[in-house]
Each structure stands twice: as structure tokens, then as C-alpha cells.
Amino acid sequence: MVRETRLSPQAFVYPLFVCPGEGVRKEVRSMPGVFNLSVDEVVKEARETYALGIPAVILFGLPENKDEVATGAWAEDGMVQQAARALKREVPGLVLVGDVCLCEYMSHGHCGIVRSTPQSLGAAVADPPAAAAAYEIVNDPTLELLARTSVSLARAGIDIIAPSDMMDGRVAAIRQALDAAGQQNTPILSYAAKFASGFYGPFREAADSAPQFGDRRSYQMDGANLREAMREIEADIEEGADMIMVKPALPYLDVIARARERFDLPLAAYQVSGEYAMIEFAARNHCIDHDRVMMESLISIRRAGASMILTYFAKVAARLLA
Ligand code: PBG
């Protein structure tokens, strides 16, 4: 009765990884209980998710082919586009969030367009510092691809566009492109404060999106910076974000709490792959009580101030809550 914070499946968003094929349900080694799913399996999974009272899923795609312009991200028949069409037909009440990023679709695994010479790409393997100086993620040309991806996803039935690339100016570029395409009612959930984090490790196996050279520190945030996180969020809101996100969650609860105090928009937190894997593997090794630690981590994210939690635990936690 006196409890201050409550958990409900209605706060959860469940991540799904869509891959080519039919009948494919391939477990991710670094994330037990998480699968790469073909479109037909995504539909089954989404039906179960919705039946558990979880209102939304966020979709990630594993394309057949990768290239230097992320064709798989914005192609009419991209993995997420195919899944979105099927889900709108089969599970119409479910809210579809589309992660907008290019890393899963780029041959080099970066979230933006890379400018470099073939020599510098070779240097990446031999001499990482030299390679780091020899390539650059080009911000502004990347915006066009992100905007194209967003319009393509909205047309396929994605309800909420969630850019996670961390390029500067992407929210404004996406908003403008959506409006111009007649998608002015499609909201943007911006991964506004996304930190360059070791906790994304298992995701990069799940989505096959590890950068082939360098890292993401030139576009994702420094984990030491709380004030800069507020500036990043403010910029996204000014550019037109309708909802904001902090990511990862548990190591950044103070950022969530500060964002809750400062901003009035709906606030999401992403309990990322590494947070999930730590709990799963520790529990499997009998170090901790799985359900207890899972619920404690989820309630702490809510206590910090997040209204929505993107979590791989969504289904398991929803079953416990029921
Ligand atoms: C795409 C993206 C990532 C995650 C969500 N969108 C990976 C990254 O930035 O490297 C991470 C999610 C997770 O770890 O669960 N850029």
C-alpha cells in the first residue's frame, strides 16, 4: 500500500531482432533467451508479447547483405519493413517502434557514413591508432540516409521512429523528412543521451553490428558527462523529439533522474544487452536469484524516473507480474 513505485508490463518495450528466412529462431550466444527471428517467428513472438500486456516492441534488422550506404536500412523490402507490414496485419494493436541506425546495415559496422581511403581501412587491422586518424564518420551526409530510413519505416507501418545513431541534427532532419512525406503524425523517440558503452557488447553479436575498426566514441557520449547529457537531450527536444531516452539504464540512473527533473517529455530508459547478460549469466551460475535481481533492476529504473523501459526481460517480467 505504501509502495512508491510500481512496475507494470505497460511500461515495457520488447526488443526483437528480425532476420531473413522462414522458421528461423536462432538463440544469441551472448544473450540466452534472446533470438534472431524470421518474420513469421517475429509475428508469433509479438503475439505473445502483446497478450502479456506489453504495448510495444522495438525492431532491429539483420539484413541479407551489408554495404557502404546501408541499403538494407531504407530498402522497401528491408527486414524491419517486412516485419512491420506483417505485424500491422497480424497484431494490429501492438505499437511498433523502429530503431533507426545504420550500423547493422553498413559493411564497416559504423552508425554513419565513413570517409576513408582503402589504405586506411587496411591500417585499421594492423595499426588501430593510425586507422583512427585515417577515417572519419561524416555527420551531415549521414542525415540523409537516416531520414530516408525513417520515411521508409513509417510507410511500412512503424508507429514510432527511434533514432539511435547519435549523429548531430538527426532529429530535425528526420522530422522534416517525415513531415514532407506526409508522416507528420509519426512521433520521434530520440535516443537522446546514448553513452559509448561496453554494455552494448552482446547486442553487437545479436545484431551483427560490431564496428570493424575503431569505436563509437566520436559520436556516442562520454560516460563521465552528466551535464553534456542534458545538453544532448535539450538539443533533441528543440529539434522536435516527442519522447527521449537514456541508454544504458543501470549505470546511468543519475542521468535518468536528472532528465526526469529537467524535462517534461515521456522518458524511456534502455536496459541494454550487457545489463541483461550480466544478470542471466550470474543467475545461471547460481550467483544471484534471477527473478529477484531482474525485478530489482527494473524497479530501480522506474524509481529513477523512466516511464518506459526497453528491456529483454519484458516477457519474463510481465509473466511474473501477472
Ligand atoms: C544501434 C544500437 C545499439 C544498441 C541499440 N541500437 C548498439 C550500439 O550503439 O552499439 C544497443 C542495445 C543493447 O546493447 O541492448 N546503434
Residues whose N, C-alpha, C, O or C-beta is under 5 A from the ligand:
A	BS01	PBG	C101 C103 S164 F199 Y200 F203 V272 S273 G274
